Amino acid sequence: MSLVTLVSGGLDSTLMSLLAKEEGIDLLPLFVDYGQLCRDQELKACIAVHQNLGLPRPALMSLRGFGELISSGLTDPRMRINEDAFLPGRNLLFLLAGAAYAYQHGARAVAIGLLSDKSCIYPDQTTEFLEKTQQLVELTMGRGINIVAPLMTFTKTDVLRMARNKGISCTWSCHASGDSPCGLCVSCTERINATDESR
């Protein structure tokens, strides 16, 4: 079985990919450039961590025009990186891109690194969103391509503990474009809180 993994160089997608590899699944990692401010940091981390863990090198899909027209704190440096972080349609864009890539390569499924519904803050992070996207993808592609979220039963604290146990390091989990994590964005805040809880 082959699986398209939507990867960003972050902790969640890296753990998801490593778990799939351990199950003997053939991986087709896909990195989507949607015009995010942290694109260079994410891609560098993504390539490095995949190499370190013996995962396939990610393919790069450029959809930069999306972020250039659809502004949020993730794509526009003039906006607040935390309070304005919601980028409408981002996860749907990822899953549609992943499904098209899966179709092209004969893969049966696309995996996205979403976590438990209990920790979601945006409408495109829920189980309901995934179920309806599944229906849309099947209708759009004319064939069954499964949408899976293997980490959906886990919290960020769970993910952090599992990643430590598996020796995952050097990931990038920050929406800013600096040389080091900003500590202010949604991703940084989530990871800081999870780190405190896991101690």
N, C-alpha and C positions, 0 to 999 in steps of 0.2 A: 504494500500500500504506500502511496506517496501523498504527501501533505504539504500544502503551501503554508508556511509560517510567516505571519506578519511581524517583522522584527524591527526594533528601533535602537538596539544597543543598550536598552534599559534592563532592569532587573527582572521584570515580569516576563517579557518576551524571551529573554535569554533562558530563564528557568524552564519555561514552556517548551522551548526548543530542545533543551538538554533532556528533559523527561521523555519527549517523543523519540529522541535518538536512542535512549536507553530501552525503549519498547521495540526497537528494531525498525522503526518507520523511516522511509526514505524522505528526506527533507528537501523542500524547495523554498529556502528563505527569500523573502521579498522585503526590501526596504523602500518605503514610499517617501519621496521628497515632495511635500505638499506646500513648500514655502515657509517652513518653520524656521524661527530664528536660530535654533540650536542644530540646524541641519548638519553642519560640519562636525560638531562635537559628537552628535549621535552616530553619524556614519563611521567616523574614525573608531569609536568605541565598538560599534557593531562588527566591523571587519576584524578588529583585534580580538574581541572576545570569542567570536566564532572560530578564529584560527587557534586560539589558546585551548578551546574545548573540543577541537576536532570536528567542528560543525562545518557544513558546506559554506562557501563564500556567498554572501547575499547578492541577489540581483538588485539592481537599482532601477526604480521607475520614477521618472520625473513628472510631477503634476504641480509644478511650482505656481502655475497660473491660478490655481485654486486659492492659495494663501495670499497671492498678490491682490486678489479682488475681494476675498472674504476675510475681513479683518477680525483679529482677536488679539489678546495678549500673547498668544503663541506665535503670531505672524507679523505683528506691527509693533515696532519698538516705542511708538508714541502712546500705546495703550498700557494699562496696568497688567502686569504679568500674572497676578493672582486673581484679582477681582474680575478681570475681563478675559479669563482664560477659556471660556467656552467657545469653541469653534464649531458652528452649526454644520452638521453633516460629515464631520471628520471620520467617525468610525464607519459610517455607511460608505464613504468614499474608499476607505481602506478595504472593506469587505468586498465591494464591487470590483476594485482593482485586483484583489487577491483571487476572486472567483474567475475573472477573465484570464488571469495567469494560470490558474488551475485548469481551466478549460483548454487553454493552449497546450498545456503539457500533459493532459490526460490524468490529472490528479483528482482524487475523489472528495477532497475536503480542504477547507481553509481554517486555520487556527488563529485566534486573536487572544491577546493576553489580558482579558478583563478579569477582575476579581469579584468577590462576593457582592450580591445586590445590596447587602447591608452597608457597604462602604461606598456605593456609587453616589456621585453628586450631579451627574448629567443624564439626560434622558436616553442617550445612546450607549449606556453602560449596563443596561438591565437585561434580564432574561427575556422579558417581553420583546425588547428591541431585537434580540438575537433570533427569536422564533419568527418574528414577522420578516426580518431580513432573509432568513432561510427561505421563506415562501417566495419572496421577491426575486432572490437569486435563481431559484429553480424555474420561475416563470421567465426570467430574463435570458437565462442560458439554455433553456429547453432541455435540461438534463439535471439529474440530481447531483448537486455539489453541496456537501454538508458544511455547515458553519459550526465550528466547535470552539468552546472556551474552556480548556482543560483546568484552568485555575479558578473557575467560578465558585468553587466551594471554599476557597481560601481567602484569608484577609492578608493585608500587606505584612503584618507581623509574621504570619505563617510563611509567606513567601521569603521573607528575610531570613528566617531560621533555616528553611530548606536550602536556600542559596548558600548560606554559610557552610552547612553540612556537606554540600557538594563542591565546595571550593570555588564558587563563582565570584569573580572580582573584576575590577576595572570596567564596570558598566557605567553608563551615563544616564542619570535620572534627574535632569534639570531642563526646564523649558527656556532658560536664558542662553545667551550666546557667549558668555564669558569663558575664561580659562579654568574657572573652578565653579562648582555649584553655587547658585545665588542664595539658597537658604530661604527664599521668600515665595517661590512659585508653588503651585498646587503639588507638583511632583516632589519637590524638596520637602515641603511641609509634611506630606504623607510619609515620606521615608524617615524623616526625623522622628515623628510620632511613633512609627513602628519600631524604630531602633530603641527608643525609650521603653516601649512595652516589652521588648524581647529580652531586656536585661534581667 
